[in-house]
């Protein structure tokens, strides 16, 4: 019976896998990995501006969601409120990506970024804090620019 359950589970997992991506050369994959790493570096530096419009410009305008620690948004309106609330609570912030981040290229227009960062911030009227943050971003490239479709950020005190 255990063997039957294991085989059934394996068949279900195999059946639910996404189709293989279109064939891409190693050079194309490396180019996308470089683009996404550069894009993410720029994106985390943009937080220092504390400018909601700048950050919201990085998101897909039609379909997006975000989970930042326990704060979840499931549509553009909720995302805009979340970004304004978070940035409004900070007097300053600096985020630096740490070595070891990875990009998984799904297709020429889709990639997943996973990485860890060092976040220094000072809340409005509070003491500076230092956090280790973990990022997972599902990115989509439409009109030549990478945009965030989904993300998840978590972490804790350094």
Phi, psi and omega in degrees: 000320179296322179295317178300315180296319180295317179295318179298318179296317179298319179296320180295314179299315180298319182292332184270358181289146178291154177296156181297148180291161176301149181299129178230147178281162177300323180295319178295317179297314180298322179296316179294318178302316179296314179303312183293318178299316178296318179299314181296319177302316178294317181300313181292328176292329180299334179301328182299337179287340183053039183248106182302320182296320179299313181290319181295335177294344180277353184260150172300127185288335186264314189224108181207156173207159183212143170234114179242105187055240182263004184263112185245136172240142184242000178207174185299319181297315178294322179298314180300317178296319180298312181298315180296321180295314181295309182295325179294339180271354183254137170274327177202157177204144174218126180239133179234129176287138179265158177302150178106358177295149180228153175238126173256116180274120180268318179200177178300341182239012179219137178208156176241127176254134174228130181195177179235146180223167176249119183243117172256131177209158175235119177288157176305122177070017184234186180269148178300148178227158179231125183233149166262124181242147180244131184243140164226120181236130171260114185249148180227138179252115180252273185270050178089348181244142173285136178229149178280129176258316178216148172210163175217129179232131175215173179167194180196176181300137182295000000 
